[in-house]
Amino acid sequence: MRVIAKKTLVLFYTEHADAKSALEDWYRKVSDNDWQNFADIKKNFNSVDSVGNQRFVFNIKGNHYRIVALILFSVQIVYIRFVGTHSEYDKINDIKNI
């Protein structure tokens, strides 16, 4: 999968240093795969949730942080739409359009 954009992760863990290894691990796992569907994602990330409109929520570092990604399986692209703390995630009103 091609992740757009790793810079989003780097900017986040620059401010939240404790998230660096978990975010780098997430990036590496995503980049090393060629998912075709939600079941494929679940093989790598058991706690991932599908929230509709091609958006998927990943728990990071024991659910301290969250990533919301738009995944286009047909072109093998993962767009990072949100990286934040669990409490910041809880404030999102319209997750399907983030």
N, C-alpha and C positions, 0 to 999 in steps of 0.2 A: 504494500500500500504506500502511496505517496502522501505524506503529511504536510498540510498547508496550515500554518507555518510554524516551524520549530521555534522561531524567534519569540512567539507568544509564550512558549514554555520557559524559554531562557529569561525573558523579562519577568515572568512570575517568580521563578526560583531565585532571581537576583534579590528580590524583596523577601522571599520566604525560603531561606537557605535550607531549612529542614525538609523541603519538598524536592530538592534537586535530584537525589538518587532515585526516588520513586517516579518522578516525571521522566527522567532519562530512561529508566527501565520501561515505562509505558511506551515512550517513543520508539525504542529499539524493538519491542515486541510488535508494535503496529507496523513499523517499516519492514520487518522481516516476514510479513504474512501477505497472503493474497486472498482475503476473505471474499466469499461469494454471497454470503447471507448472514443473518443474525446468529444462526447456530454455529457458524465458523468463529464468530467473535467470542461466543460463550466458551469455546474450547480454550481460549487464552485468558479470558477475563470472566470468571464465573459470576461476578456480582454486577456485570453490566446490565443496564436496563434500556429497553427501547421505549421512547416517549412519544413516538409518532413523527410524521413528516421527515423521515430519514434521520432523526436525531437520536443519539445514544448517549447515555450518561455513564461515565466510568468513575468508580470510587478510587481515590488515590490515597496512599499512605494510611491505610486503616480507616478510610472514610473521613479523614481530616480535610481533604480537598476533593474537588470534583472537576471533571472535564466533561463538557458537552461538545459532542462532535457530530457534524453532518457527514454521513458516509454515503458516497456514491459508488456502489459496488461495481457497476458496469464499466466505470473508467478507473477504478482502483484509487480513488482519492478520498482522503479524510481531511475535512476542514475543521480546524479547532474553532469553535464558536464561543467558548467560555472556559476559563480556568479560574478557579477561585476557591475560597473556603466553603465549608458546608453551610455556614450561616449566610454567606453571600449568595450561594445557590438557592437557598430557601426564599430569598427575596425576588427571584425571577417570577414574573407574572405570567408570561406567555412562552413557555419552554419550547413549544412547537415552532416558534418563529424566531428564536434567538439566532 
